[in-house]
Amino acid sequence: MIRQKLDAAAISTRLSELQGWTLTDDGTSIEKHFVFRNFSEAFGFMTQCALAAEKLDHHPEWSNVYRKVHVKLTTHSADGLTELDFQLAVLMDRAVRDAA
Ligand SMILES: C[C@H](O)[C@H](O)[C@H]1CNC2=NC(N)=NC(=O)C2=N1
């Protein structure tokens, strides 16, 4: 199931397929710091991700300061990481290319 909590081995495999994402100390989230050229690119990225997240019915915890966006992904209902978090991470990495 897509909303089923992943075990440590699955998390480590999925994480190794990504770049720039790290596991938080408590093991329940992955996070990444994105840096863009300017605020417009950062906000364009967030807009695209917001629409993708809504379609996926899976939403990021994030914050933006000028040209930086900090993203933390976790599945609240599973109290940990699920396949959905990794799907959203892949979508976000793809959105970076479109923002440029
Ligand atoms: C009803 C709806 O499917 C749920 O509330 C979804 C919405 N988005 C979500 N996003 C995240 N990150 N975790 C959730 O558990 C979650 N649940």
The ligand as a Gaussian input file, in Angstrom:
#p B3LYP/6-31G(d) Opt

LIG

0 1
 C       -7.934000      13.238000       3.561000
 C       -6.571000      13.335000       2.986000
 O       -6.346000      12.292000       2.076000
 C       -5.498000      13.284000       4.057000
 O       -5.745000      14.212000       5.056000
 C       -4.095000      13.461000       3.475000
 C       -3.837000      14.828000       2.912000
 N       -2.423000      15.117000       2.772000
 C       -1.502000      14.511000       3.540000
 N       -0.221000      14.858000       3.484000
 C        0.691000      14.311000       4.272000
 N        1.973000      14.717000       4.180000
 N        0.360000      13.354000       5.149000
 C       -0.895000      12.908000       5.294000
 O       -1.159000      12.010000       6.106000
 C       -1.892000      13.482000       4.448000
 N       -3.149000      13.084000       4.486000

